[in-house]
């Protein structure tokens, strides 16, 4: 018998549903759903250290997975339904170079690198949970809207599990080639909508209703259950010590929502005695949460946020025909579907929201790379956000900060080459149109003749740069 169920997040509704129903919104009021548990009827660890026992059982696919080795905290599905491809083999690396760049004391900045997942992004944490739930439901085919990483992850998981090719909706011209190549290579039926992500998100929901497709976007509460595991691995890497800050890019707000739920559950279960503060970082060209939370004062308000503020803001976007526009394509979203859950996470974790420019994002990205980890632009928003928060005095120099790097460098190599390259036309076409004026930390290739003496001279001249 399952001790998990789905529950509407609206306290004035609070409708509940069976765990095996493929619902992606409350049937009664249309609001978002949570996965909830009867924790008092479930076997639970007495401390987080008990999860270390799984390290000696890595021949078991469930223990090898960086998601399912924490399955006692994800008890919505039994092992026979789990779809895993070895996701979650990620690392938390201390970075002194990035710490110095953002203004933190040595030993205080950590980078949680999700680019090591099989599809190259954090999405695999959620997709393993999502498709495990799909199997539980008896679903036949999955679909998603995507700026790129979701489609890559869904296509990979479906191919690896022998599922029918998923249907993915992407905005026309709104997907990085590194991500589009994955969806195509893994066999997804890819529909390029003449519009942006918000248009694709609207269309995929309607198509899913008509064709009874299993929706794999983060509207799906089971996606967020898997993404909680990122926080478990951060704790694991810090030897179960809670950091002072978690800093995460904000796009569709699935990660921040999942993180808030993870910390609330850990605290309620007595597995941690405090929670970190949360900083969600928008790109300036897609700053809905920043505008609503920091400028207009929107709050969770016990599950009753003032949605008139949201509706008015969206009306203004429509009136101005304002589309999301940032080089950080993974967070290029104006209408985040998990807005309400992110508000809840901000309350749980005493959070803040900031926005950073594409210039700040790319400069931070170059510093991350020079420190030995490569990330896509959206990932670097977290680092740029820390720099800003330290400058404001919100984050103290001696506080312990974990930045979530959500995706691999090769997700968007075009932006990287445009930043570091020598082709000014490419720089203007790719970055100049986004307001990027300079490549502050460019590592430009040196052009030399095909002559050994000239090559040696160039090495001597440039080797110490």
Residue pairs with C-beta under 8 A, 6 or more apart in sequence:
2 19
2 20
2 76
3 37
3 38
3 41
3 42
3 75
4 19
4 35
4 36
4 37
4 38
4 75
4 76
4 77
5 16
5 17
5 18
5 19
5 35
5 36
5 37
5 38
6 16
6 17
6 18
6 19
6 21
6 23
6 33
6 34
6 35
6 36
6 221
7 14
7 15
7 16
7 17
7 33
7 34
7 36
8 14
8 15
8 16
8 26
8 28
8 29
8 31
8 32
8 33
8 34
9 31
9 32
9 33
9 34
9 303
9 340
9 341
9 344
10 26
10 29
10 31
10 303
11 302
11 303
11 304
12 29
12 303
12 304
13 26
13 28
13 29
13 31
15 26
15 27
15 28
15 29
16 36
17 23
17 27
17 33
19 35
19 76
19 77
19 136
20 136
20 137
21 137
22 133
22 134
22 137
22 139
22 214
22 215
23 33
24 33
24 205
24 208
24 215
24 217
24 219
24 220
24 221
25 31
25 32
25 33
25 219
26 32
26 33
31 340
32 219
32 221
32 337
32 338
32 340
32 341
33 221
34 221
34 261
34 341
35 76
35 221
35 222
35 224
35 225
37 75
37 76
39 268
39 269
42 72
42 75
43 72
44 72
44 269
45 51
45 72
45 271
47 240
47 271
48 232
48 235
48 236
48 240
48 266
48 271
48 272
49 240
51 69
51 70
51 72
51 232
51 236
52 236
54 60
54 63
54 69
55 63
57 63
58 64
61 68
61 82
61 84
61 86
62 68
62 69
62 71
62 79
62 82
62 84
63 69
64 84
64 86
64 89
65 84
65 86
65 87
65 88
65 128
66 87
66 88
66 89
66 90
66 125
66 229
66 233
67 74
67 84
67 87
67 88
67 125
67 128
67 129
67 226
67 229
68 74
68 82
68 84
68 128
70 229
70 232
71 79
73 228
73 232
73 262
73 265
73 266
74 129
74 225
74 226
74 228
74 229
76 129
76 133
76 222
76 225
77 129
77 132
77 133
77 135
77 136
81 132
81 133
81 135
81 136
82 128
82 132
83 128
83 131
83 132
83 135
83 157
83 161
84 128
84 132
85 118
85 124
85 128
85 156
85 157
85 160
85 161
86 118
87 117
87 118
87 124
87 125
87 127
87 128
88 117
88 124
88 125
88 229
88 233
89 116
89 117
90 112
90 113
90 114
90 116
90 117
90 230
90 233
91 112
91 113
91 116
91 237
92 110
92 111
92 112
92 113
92 233
92 234
92 237
92 238
92 402
93 110
93 111
93 113
93 372
93 373
94 107
94 109
94 110
94 111
95 109
95 110
95 111
95 368
95 371
95 372
95 373
96 106
96 107
96 109
96 371
97 367
97 370
97 371
98 109
98 111
98 367
98 368
98 371
98 383
98 403
99 105
99 106
99 107
99 108
99 109
100 106
101 364
101 367
101 383
101 387
102 109
102 364
102 383
102 386
102 387
102 390
103 387
103 390
103 391
103 397
104 386
104 390
104 395
104 397
104 398
104 399
104 401
105 397
105 398
108 397
108 398
108 399
108 400
108 401
109 386
109 401
109 403
110 234
110 237
110 238
110 243
110 400
110 401
110 402
110 403
111 368
111 373
111 383
111 402
111 403
111 405
112 230
112 233
112 234
112 237
112 402
112 403
112 404
112 405
113 373
113 375
113 405
114 121
114 122
114 125
114 230
114 379
114 404
114 405
114 406
114 407
115 121
115 373
115 374
115 375
115 376
115 379
115 405
115 406
115 407
115 408
115 409
115 411
116 408
117 123
117 124
117 125
117 153
118 124
118 156
118 160
119 127
119 149
119 152
119 153
119 156
119 157
119 182
120 149
120 152
120 178
120 182
120 407
120 408
120 410
120 411
121 149
121 152
121 153
121 330
121 376
121 406
121 407
121 408
121 411
122 149
122 227
122 230
122 255
122 404
122 406
122 407
123 149
123 150
123 152
123 153
123 154
124 153
124 156
124 157
125 226
125 227
125 229
125 230
126 153
126 218
126 222
126 223
126 224
126 225
126 226
126 227
126 254
126 258
127 150
127 153
127 154
127 156
127 157
127 216
127 223
127 226
128 157
128 226
129 222
129 223
129 225
129 226
129 227
130 142
130 216
130 220
130 222
130 223
130 226
131 142
131 157
131 158
131 161
131 163
131 216
132 222
133 220
133 222
134 142
134 214
134 216
137 214
139 214
140 164
140 212
140 214
141 163
141 164
141 166
141 167
141 211
141 213
141 214
142 154
142 158
142 163
142 166
142 167
142 213
142 214
142 215
142 216
143 166
143 167
143 168
143 169
143 204
143 207
143 208
143 211
143 213
143 214
143 215
143 216
144 150
144 151
144 154
144 166
144 167
144 168
144 169
144 204
144 215
144 216
144 217
145 168
145 169
145 170
145 197
145 200
145 201
145 203
145 204
145 217
146 152
146 154
146 168
146 169
146 170
146 175
146 179
146 183
146 197
146 200
146 217
147 170
147 171
147 174
147 175
147 179
147 197
147 251
147 329
147 330
147 331
147 332
147 333
148 170
148 175
148 176
148 178
148 179
148 180
148 183
148 329
148 330
148 411
149 179
149 330
149 406
149 407
149 411
150 168
150 216
150 217
150 218
151 166
151 168
151 170
151 175
151 179
151 180
151 182
151 183
151 188
151 190
152 179
152 182
152 183
152 186
154 166
154 168
154 188
154 216
155 165
155 166
155 168
155 182
155 183
155 185
155 186
155 187
155 188
156 182
156 186
157 163
158 164
158 165
158 166
158 186
158 187
158 188
159 165
159 186
159 187
165 187
165 188
165 189
166 188
166 189
166 216
167 188
167 189
167 191
167 204
167 207
167 213
168 183
168 188
168 189
168 190
168 191
169 191
169 193
169 200
169 201
169 203
169 204
169 207
170 180
170 183
170 190
170 191
170 192
170 193
170 197
170 200
171 192
171 193
171 195
171 196
171 197
171 199
171 200
172 192
172 193
172 194
172 195
174 196
174 197
174 329
174 332
175 329
176 329
176 376
176 411
176 412
176 414
176 415
177 412
177 413
177 414
178 376
178 410
178 411
178 412
178 413
179 329
179 411
179 412
180 190
183 190
184 190
193 199
193 200
193 203
196 323
196 324
196 332
196 334
197 324
197 332
197 333
198 324
198 333
198 334
198 335
201 217
201 335
201 337
204 215
204 217
205 215
205 219
207 213
208 214
208 215
216 223
217 223
217 252
217 337
218 224
218 227
218 252
218 253
218 254
218 257
218 337
218 338
219 337
219 338
223 254
224 254
224 257
224 258
224 261
224 338
224 341
225 258
226 258
227 254
227 255
227 258
227 259
228 258
228 259
228 261
228 262
228 265
230 255
230 258
230 259
230 404
231 246
231 258
231 259
231 262
231 263
231 266
232 262
234 243
234 246
234 402
235 241
235 242
235 272
238 400
238 402
242 272
242 273
242 274
242 275
242 276
243 276
243 400
243 401
243 402
244 276
244 277
244 395
244 396
244 399
244 400
244 401
245 276
245 277
245 278
245 279
245 386
245 395
245 399
245 400
245 401
245 402
246 259
246 276
246 277
246 278
246 279
246 349
246 402
246 404
247 278
247 279
247 281
247 382
247 383
247 385
247 386
247 389
247 401
247 402
247 403
247 404
248 255
248 256
248 259
248 278
248 279
248 280
248 281
248 382
248 403
248 404
248 406
249 255
249 280
249 281
249 282
249 283
249 328
249 330
249 331
249 378
249 379
249 381
249 382
249 404
249 406
250 256
250 280
250 281
250 282
250 289
250 331
250 336
250 342
250 353
250 381
251 286
251 330
251 331
251 332
251 333
251 336
251 378
252 331
252 333
252 336
252 337
252 338
253 280
253 289
253 336
253 337
253 338
253 339
253 341
253 342
254 338
255 404
255 406
256 278
256 280
256 338
256 342
256 345
256 346
256 351
257 338
257 341
257 342
257 344
257 345
259 278
259 345
259 349
260 278
260 341
260 342
260 344
260 345
260 346
260 347
260 348
260 349
260 351
261 341
261 344
261 345
263 272
263 275
263 276
263 348
263 349
264 275
264 348
266 272
266 275
267 273
267 274
267 275
275 348
275 349
276 349
276 402
277 349
277 350
277 351
277 352
278 345
278 346
278 348
278 349
278 350
278 351
278 352
279 351
279 352
279 353
279 354
279 382
279 385
279 386
279 389
279 394
279 395
280 289
280 342
280 346
280 351
280 352
280 353
280 354
281 353
281 354
281 355
281 356
281 381
281 382
281 384
281 385
282 288
282 289
282 290
282 331
282 353
282 354
282 355
282 356
282 381
283 326
283 327
283 328
283 331
283 332
283 355
283 356
283 357
283 358
283 361
283 378
283 381
284 326
284 355
284 356
284 357
284 358
285 324
285 325
285 326
285 332
285 358
285 434
285 435
286 324
286 325
286 326
286 328
286 331
286 332
286 333
286 334
287 355
288 313
288 333
288 334
288 335
288 336
288 339
289 336
289 339
289 342
289 353
290 353
290 354
290 355
291 313
292 298
292 309
292 310
292 313
292 339
293 299
293 343
293 346
293 353
294 352
294 353
294 354
296 309
296 313
297 309
298 305
298 306
298 309
298 310
298 343
299 305
299 306
299 343
299 346
299 347
300 340
300 343
300 344
300 346
300 347
303 340
303 344
305 340
305 343
310 339
314 335
316 322
317 334
322 334
323 334
324 332
324 333
324 334
325 332
325 434
326 332
326 358
326 361
326 377
326 434
327 358
327 361
327 362
327 377
327 415
327 430
327 431
327 434
327 436
328 358
328 361
328 376
328 377
328 378
328 380
328 381
329 377
329 378
329 412
330 376
330 377
330 378
330 379
330 406
330 407
330 411
331 378
331 381
336 342
345 351
346 352
346 353
352 389
352 394
354 385
354 388
354 389
356 364
356 381
356 384
356 385
356 388
357 435
358 377
358 431
358 434
358 435
358 436
359 435
359 436
359 437
359 438
359 440
360 384
360 387
360 388
361 377
361 378
361 380
361 381
361 384
362 377
362 380
362 415
362 419
362 431
362 436
362 439
363 384
363 440
363 441
364 380
364 381
364 383
364 384
364 387
365 375
365 376
365 377
365 379
365 380
365 383
365 416
365 419
366 419
366 420
366 439
366 440
366 441
366 442
366 443
367 383
367 441
368 374
368 375
368 379
368 380
368 383
368 405
369 375
369 409
369 416
370 441
370 443
373 405
374 408
374 409
374 410
374 416
375 405
375 406
375 407
375 408
375 409
376 406
376 407
376 408
376 409
376 411
376 412
376 415
377 412
377 415
378 406
378 407
379 404
379 405
379 406
379 407
380 405
382 403
382 404
382 405
382 406
383 403
386 395
386 401
386 403
389 395
390 396
390 397
395 401
409 416
414 430
415 430
415 431
417 426
418 426
418 427
418 429
418 430
418 431
419 427
419 431
419 436
419 439
419 442
420 439
420 442
420 443
420 444
420 445
421 427
421 444
421 445
422 444
422 445
422 447
427 436
427 439
431 439
446 458
446 462
448 454
448 455
448 458
449 455
